[in-house]
Amino acid sequence: MTEQVSTLTVTDNRTGRTYEIPVENGAIRANALRSIKVDEGDFGLMTYDPAFTNTASCRSAITFIDGDAGILRYRGFPITELADKSSFLEVAYLLLAGELPTASELAVWESEITHHTLVHESIKKFIDGFHHDAHPMGMLLSSVGALSTFYPDAKEISDPGLRRLQIVRLIAKITTLAAFSYRHSIGLPYVYPDNDLSYAGNFLNMMWKATELKYEPDPNLEHALDVLFILHADHEQNCSTNAMRAVGSSQADPFSAAAAAISALYGPLHGGANEQVLRMLTDIGSVENIPAFIEKVKEGKKKLMGFGHRVYKNYDPRARVIRQVADEVFKVTGTNPLLDLALELERIALED
């Protein structure tokens, strides 16, 4: 029995001609519009969507987002369920393989990641070359891109085994490079990975270890960081994902493509928005200054950073999870003036 093909009938009012365009998975192929022409010399109709607000660039079963309903799922699992019951490395395996690992598969996967966390000593010298006040994200994107020169086998993108090896290397080494970049920016010596710790615990170790012989991460902080990693593990075809796919389509190695994604994430309208929120709070200064700041926002003189999301028109489901784990963190660290300022700004902004 032949499957019924859905079509879209388009009438070009310029010429009076009618066209039948196939509809697949709720979308039409942009190239199908090329046949719509005024005359033979016409290039053909094109779509114009510079911000990708209504353009599908691929088919994917990895992440599902319903912004209006505030839904985010990885491979069919609600993000709240994964944040509550899984570790980041379990979720990373899920995103890659399509299903959660068994206990034995997880043990092998964790072992692989753990034993690839070290980076070549020359990477340290590379990071040392940055000025003391260089932005950590700038150092991170440069050092990730530099990994391609240390692992020439990364260029063998047609080899499934070597492709998987680069995935392991990226997940394992990204925390080491991020921690090294941070330590360099504040003038502290680098801390090597500790294979006895979890993925999140080891990151805390490399970030914060001081003079103690062995760093013991606080369980609450370790759990909170692991949850944050889960919440940011994937987010459909966002700016950085598109950047990585675009560079990867040239058959560049995965490290160069990942560096492109980090560059996109660096921007203030993507991952850099978090930094812009902190700058905004610092500029406001105190709770007493919030009403005046809100008025300037209404007048178009200031921007209210951190409120609203391009995708989530109702609520961001990740925010609810973060608020829960934040309480665990505050029990350990206590609050600070910026946090109190942020909470009051949220209250006033949401009431207005």
N, C-alpha and C positions, 0 to 999 in steps of 0.2 A: 504494500500500500504506500503510495507516494505521500510524503509529508507535505502538508499545506504550507506554502510560503507566504508570509505576510508581506504586503507591499504598501508603499505610500504613494498616492497619486498627487502629482504636483502639476499645476497649470501655470505656465509662465505668461503672465499678463502682458509682457512686452511683445510676445510673438503669437500668443494664443495656442502654442503647442502644449501637449500634455505628456507627462513622463511617469513611468512606473518605476519606483525605486524600492529595492528589497529592504526589508526591516529584519535585522538579526539581533536578538538579545536586547531589544528595546533601543536599538541604535541603527543609524544608516551610515554607510561608508562615505566619507567625505569625497572620495574620488568619483562616486556615483553622480555627484552634482556636476562633474566636468562635462557631461553630455548636454547640459542645459546651456544652449548658446543662442545668441541673437542672430549670428551668421557664421559661415564657415571660418572666417578669420578670427572669430572670438575665441579667447583662451578657454572659456567655460566658467560656470559659476563656482565660486569658492566660499568656504565658511570663514568667518572672521571671529576668533575667540582668543584674544591675546592673553587672557588670564586663565584659560582652561576652565571657565566657569561651567561649561556644559559640553565638554569634549572628552570622550573616552579614548585613551591612548593604548590600551591593552585589555585583554581578558585575564582576570586573576581570581583565584579561589582563596587567596591568603587572608585578606582583611575585608570585612564588611562594615560600612558606616551608613547609618541613617541619621543625618544631622538633625532633621526636624524632630525625630523621636528621641534623640540622645542615645543612640545605640552604637556600640563598638564591639565587634567580635573578631577574634583571631581563629581562623579555620573552623568557624561555627561556634566557638566557645565564647560566652560573654566575658568581657574584660574583667568584670567584678569577680567572677568565679575563678579566673586564672590568678588574679592578684591575691585572692584569699587562700587558694589551695596549692599553687604551684610555685616553683622557683624560677628565676630568670632563665637559667640554662635549660630547664624543662620547656619553657615557652619558646626559646630560641630553636630547640629541636622541633617543636610543634610547627613553627612557622616554616622551617626548612623541609621537614618530612611530611607534613600534612596530618600527623597524628602524634599524640603524646607518647613518650618513650616508655617502655617497660622498665622495671627496676634494673635489669642487666644492661639494657641499652643506655639508660641514663648514667650508670656507673662508668661505662666505656666513654661516653660523650664527655662527662665531667673530667675524666682522666686526660683525655685528649686536650681539652682546653687548658687544664691546669699545667700541663707539661709543654705548652707553647707560649707561656706568658713572658719568658725572657726575651729581650731584644739584643741585637748585636751591640757590642761595646761602642762601636763607632757611632751608633745612634745617639749615645750620650754626648759625644763630642759635637755632633751635629746640633743638638739642642743647646749645648753650651755656647754655640756661635751666635745665638740670639741675644739682643740687648736685654738688660735686666727687666725693663718695663714692657717688653713685647707681650702682646695679648696671648694668653694660653691657647685660644682657638687658632690663632695664626700659626703658632708652633705646632699644634696638633695636625692641622691639615698638611703642613709641610713635611712633618715626620712620617705621616701615613703615606703620603705620596712617595717619599724616599724609600719606603720598604720595597718598592718594585725593583730598585737597584740592588737590593740585598737578596732578593728571591727571583732570579731570572726565569725560573720555571713557571712563574705566575703568568707569563705570556702564552703558555700552552693552554689556551682556554678551551680547546676541543677535547682535552683529556679529562674525563669525569673524575678520576682519582686526584689529579692535580687541582682541579677546580675545588673539590671538597677540602683539600689541604689549605688552600688560600682562605676558605671560609673559616676554618679552624684558627688559622693564624690571625685573621682580622679580629675575630671575637676575643681571642686570647690576648693579643698585644695592644688592643685599643685602650684598655684600662691602664696598662703600663705606660704607654705614651702620654695619655691624658694626665696621669699622676706626675710623670717626669716634667711635663710642661708646667703644671701648677707649681711644683716644688722649685723649678728654676725661676718662675716669676716672683716668688717670695724669698729667694736666696737661700733655700735649704738644700742639703745634700739629697741625692736620689736614694730611694729605698727600693731594694730588690723585691720581687714577688716572693710570697710565702706559700708554698704548696700545701701547707697544712690547713689553710683557711679557705672559706667558700669564695665564690666569685666576687660577691659584694664585700665580704670581709677582707679579702686581699686588697681590693681597691682602697678601702679605708686605711689599711695598713700602709700602702704605698703613699697615700696622701698625708697621713697624720702621725706616723711613727716618729718618735723623738729619740730619746736616749735609752729607752727600755730595751732589754735583751730580746723580748718577744712581745709584739703588739697583740693585745687581746681586744678585739672589737666589741663594743657594747651590743648585745643582742637586739635591742630596740632599734639602734641606728643601722645595724646590719640588715635587719628585716625591712626597715623603711627604704633603704637604698635599693634593695632587691626589688621591692614593689615598684619603685620609680623606674627601674630598668625595664620591668614588664610593661608598664604603662606607655613607655616610649619605644618599645621594640619595633612597632610598625604602625603606620597610619595612612594606609592606602597610597594613592599616587600624589603625594605631597611634593613640595618644591624640591627637597633634597633627593627624594626617590626619583623624580623625573630627571634631575641633573645626573644622577648615577646611571640611569638607564640610557640617557642620551650619549654619555661618554662611553659607556659599555658597548653601545651599538656599533662603535667604530672598531670593536675588538681590542680595545685597550685592556691592559691587565686590571684585575679587580682593585688593586691598591690605588692606582691612578683614578679609577672611577669613584672609589670611596672618598678620595681627597676632594673630588669635585662636589660630592654630596655634602661633605663637611663645609666646603666653601659656601654652598647655598644655605646651610644651617647657620652659618656665621652671621647672616644678614639680620637686621633688626626686625624685619617683618616675618621672620621664621623663628629659628631657635634663639636668635639674639633678642627676641622680645622679652625673655626673662630678665636679661640684663637691663633692658630699657625700663622695666617695671621698677627695678631697684634704683635706677637713676632718678625716676620720677618720684619715688618715695623720699629719696634723699633730698631732692629739690623742694618738696613740700615741707619737710623739716619737722613739723609737729602737728598734732591733732587739731590745734587751734587754727591752723592755716588751711584746713581742708575745705571749708565753705567757700573761701575766696578762690581756691584752686578750681573747684567745681564750676564756679561762675565763669572763670576764664575758659574752661572747657566748653561751656555752652556758647560762649562768644566766639569760639573757634580759635582762640589764642593759645590753647594748650591741648594736648592729646591725653586722653585717659587710657593708659596702657594696661593690658591684662583683662579688659572687659570685652566680651564678645569674641566670637570665633568665626572664621570664614565658613566652616563646615557646620558647627553645632549652633542651630538657631534656638534650641530649647535650653539644653544644658550639656556640658561636657561631662560624660560619665566618669572620666578619669579624675575630675576635680573632687567628686564625692569620695573616691578611694583615698586621694591624697589627704583630704581633711581628716580622715580616720587615722591614718598612719602618722599624721602630723602631731596628734596628741601624744603618741608614743615618744616621738622625738622631743617634744617640749618637756616631758617628764625628766628627760636626761639633761637637756641643754638649758631649760628654762626659756622664757620668752625674751624678746629684745624690743627696743623702741620702734624699730622698723616694722616688726610684726604687729605690734599694737596699732601702729599707724595704718598698716594695710587692712587690718580687720575693721577699723573705724571707717576708712575710706570705702570699703566694700559695703558696709551697712548704709552709709549715707547715699552712695551712688545707686544702690538697688532700691532704696526708698524713693528716690527722685525719678 
